[in-house]
Every structure is written in structure tokens, then in C-alpha cells.
Amino acid sequence: MCIYAYFMQDDQVRFFKALGDPTRLSIVGHLMMNEHCACDFQGMNKKDQTTISRHLKILDNAGIVKRVKEGRNVKYSIKDDAMRDTLIRMGVLPVEDCVCCRPLPSNEGIKLMVQDAYGKIASEGGSCGCNCSCGDNFDPKEASVLLGYSEDDLEKLAAANLGLGCGNPGAMGEIEEGMTVLDLGSGAGLDSFLAALKVGPQGKVIGVDITTEMVQKARRNAQELGFSHVEFHEGDIEDLPIPDASVDVVLSNCVINLAPDKGKVFKEVCRVLRPGGRAYISDMVLTEEITTEQRANKELITGCVGGAILHQDYLRLIEESGLNLLNEGVTEGVGERQYPELPVLSVKIVAGKP
Ligand SMILES: C[S@@+](CC[C@H](N)C(=O)[O-])C[C@H]1O[C@@H](n2cnc3c(N)ncnc32)[C@H](O)[C@@H]1O
């Protein structure tokens, strides 16, 4: 996925030049919040009205903002939703006029942020997902041992472990020889490969991930590690590219919090499971509501907290999807390690299709 696809080449140059100025960046941040007339920006960075109008013209020429005449006034706003999403993906977030009315990124904007962040992690190597205190010495193996993975498995599958999980869903129940297993948000493939060892060559494992670079990495890992019965597909867990009633076990490790419409994800899980099938889910939930500002924060969204929902709402959505909640617990230490000041919990859930 490439932000440049939105532009032709000349437009790209104009776009980046337009954003390469602190006053214009600040104007854009405010416009992502609300529409404004030029006079609202007077005094910003000690600029007079003529200078502000010149900055707005540059943003207009670059296709970033649009102007609409209302009587004697001209109102400026971000050109359209696609431009808003592009800006969010680049890290240009709304500037607070007032926190209480700050708009949250759109669902599409959240998915673009997620793909951007996890694309970088896939390309640049292991990083903090939801299970570490982000320091320079982050060790994916150490992080995964704390979640209960065996050192032996982690040695064998080191390339597939980026340390992004918040639990060990494959250890929550039986995965038997010959089964078909679906891994939601499969990342570099760790849980998929562990499941592949259990289902054997008569079985099959399918990983689905929304981030192109992750899927490419997982496919490379499958080839290098010799897993011919594991396939990885690019796709959205809100709309799974998987037939109805075709899967025995669904695994999901720290992914559903990143999907804006969790109800849709659980309904998809219910649709693809065979009757009697099981879902083993590790995920981050909230024990208390967080602020709107935290919900709009890119690091918190991609770090598995900004998009998390309240624990009781998560369980309710599972039940409403048609799945039965069979077992529930907590993976101790995960939330506390990375977000000691935030009300987060890593839950482990077993749900079944009747
Ligand atoms: C925190 S990482 C976990 C990766 C993997 N499950 C693990 O434990 O190593 C989240 C993964 O979910 C993927 N993801 C996020 N939102 C998704 C969505 N809506 N559909 C499919 N994959 C998604 C991301 O691209 C990323 O690879």
C-alpha cells in the first residue's frame, strides 16, 4: 500500500513542498479538526493576514485543502476523506481546537495507520507491539518466553517471531492432526507455524493479514522454514477471504483491538468456523474508558490500546456474533509492562461455534 498512489508525480512535489512549512502544517492540523476561514489563523506563528492567505493558497494549489465561498466569507477545509486519511497516515493529526470535539480518525484512516506501522515493523525487524516496555534492547524472544512460548520453538521459528503478540492463543486448547486452522492478523507467522506443526501435512493453516509487507515476510518464512501446508493471504479480518464453515480453529493474537469494527470480526469468525469449531483469542481490552485524545493517538492505536474497547463490551460482541463464550482469563503482566499508566488488560478467550 503506497500513499504516493494518490498523487501524480508533479502533484507529489507540490504536496510535500506545501507541507514542508511549520505554519502550513499547523493550519492543516487545525483544518483536520474543523473548517475555518483565513481570519481564524491570523496571529498563528506571528503571521499577518496576507501571509496566512498565501499559505492557504499554497495548500489549495497542492490539493490539500479546498475553499468554499459562503456569502462574503471563504471557508477552508481538508479537500476530502482520502486526503484526510493520507495526512493521518503520514502522522499529521488533528490539532486540538478543543479536545472534547476532536474528531477520531475514520475506520479507513485507522487501517491505513495500522498498515503503515506494521509495514515498517515487517521491513525493519522486530519491534514493540503490545508486549514489551519499548527500549533499545527489545528482544522478541524474551518477550515471547514471558507469554509462555517454549524456547525451543522460538529458536526454530526465530524469523517468524517479531515479539508482537500479547498471549499464546495456540496453547489455549487442542489443535489436532488434520485440522484447518485460521490465524487472524498472522504477522510474520509464528502462531501459524506452531499450529502447522500440530495439524501436520494432512491439515492446513491459513494466515490472513492486512499488511502487504507482513504477508510477504510470512510467505518468505514459510518457504525458508519448509512449511508447504501454510498459506498467507492479504485481507481484512472484518471481511475474511475464507468460505463459510471451512475452519476448525481460529487463532488471533493481539489483532482484533486494531480492527475498528470488532462486532464484524466476531461475526466473520462465527461464519468461517465449522459447527463445534473453536476460537482461541488473545487481545487487549480496557478496564476503564480512555480519553478521546488517547483514542486519536497514532502510537496508542497501533500499539493495541487506542482501538481497544471495554472488557464487558468485547465479551458482549462475542456473544452477539453467535459464538458462545466458553472460557476467559488474563495473560498476566502484559498491559502492566508496556502501559503501566493505562487501564489495559490482555485477555485470553475461548469461544465456540454451536
Ligand atoms: C500486534 S500484530 C500481531 C501479529 C501476530 N498475530 C503475532 O502475534 O505476532 C497485529 C497484526 O495484525 C494485522 N492487522 C491489523 N489489523 C488488521 C485487520 N483489520 N485485518 C487483518 N490484519 C490486521 C497487522 O498487520 C499486524 O500484522
The ligand as an SDF file (V2000), in Angstrom:
LIG
                    3D

 27 29  0  0  0  0  0  0  0  0999 V2000
    0.2280   -6.8090   17.0250 C   0  0  0  0  0  0  0  0  0  0  0  0
    0.4780   -7.5670   15.4580 S   0  0  0  0  0  0  0  0  0  0  0  0
    0.3300   -9.2930   15.8760 C   0  0  0  0  0  0  0  0  0  0  0  0
    0.8860  -10.2100   14.8240 C   0  0  0  0  0  0  0  0  0  0  0  0
    0.8160  -11.6970   15.1290 C   0  0  0  0  0  0  0  0  0  0  0  0
   -0.5020  -12.1240   15.4580 N   0  0  0  0  0  0  0  0  0  0  0  0
    1.7870  -12.0370   16.2550 C   0  0  0  0  0  0  0  0  0  0  0  0
    1.3130  -12.3790   17.3450 O   0  0  0  0  0  0  0  0  0  0  0  0
    2.9870  -11.9500   16.0290 O   0  0  0  0  0  0  0  0  0  0  0  0
   -1.0180   -7.2300   14.6140 C   0  0  0  0  0  0  0  0  0  0  0  0
   -1.1090   -7.7600   13.1810 C   0  0  0  0  0  0  0  0  0  0  0  0
   -2.4690   -7.6510   12.7590 O   0  0  0  0  0  0  0  0  0  0  0  0
   -2.5240   -7.1420   11.4600 C   0  0  0  0  0  0  0  0  0  0  0  0
   -3.8280   -6.4550   11.3330 N   0  0  0  0  0  0  0  0  0  0  0  0
   -4.2410   -5.3300   11.9420 C   0  0  0  0  0  0  0  0  0  0  0  0
   -5.4980   -5.0140   11.5790 N   0  0  0  0  0  0  0  0  0  0  0  0
   -5.8970   -5.9880   10.7350 C   0  0  0  0  0  0  0  0  0  0  0  0
   -7.1000   -6.2170   10.0040 C   0  0  0  0  0  0  0  0  0  0  0  0
   -8.1390   -5.3730   10.0840 N   0  0  0  0  0  0  0  0  0  0  0  0
   -7.1720   -7.3070    9.2180 N   0  0  0  0  0  0  0  0  0  0  0  0
   -6.1080   -8.1590    9.1080 C   0  0  0  0  0  0  0  0  0  0  0  0
   -4.9470   -7.9790    9.7590 N   0  0  0  0  0  0  0  0  0  0  0  0
   -4.8340   -6.9110   10.5740 C   0  0  0  0  0  0  0  0  0  0  0  0
   -1.3140   -6.2220   11.3720 C   0  0  0  0  0  0  0  0  0  0  0  0
   -0.9300   -6.0080   10.0490 O   0  0  0  0  0  0  0  0  0  0  0  0
   -0.2750   -6.9930   12.1740 C   0  0  0  0  0  0  0  0  0  0  0  0
    0.4560   -7.8590   11.3840 O   0  0  0  0  0  0  0  0  0  0  0  0
  1  2  1  0
  2  3  1  0
  2 10  1  0
  3  4  1  0
  4  5  1  0
  5  6  1  0
  5  7  1  0
  7  8  2  0
  7  9  1  0
 10 11  1  0
 11 12  1  0
 11 26  1  0
 12 13  1  0
 13 14  1  0
 13 24  1  0
 14 15  1  0
 14 23  1  0
 15 16  2  0
 16 17  1  0
 17 18  1  0
 17 23  2  0
 18 19  1  0
 18 20  2  0
 20 21  1  0
 21 22  2  0
 22 23  1  0
 24 25  1  0
 24 26  1  0
 26 27  1  0
M  CHG  2   2   1   9  -1
M  END
$$$$
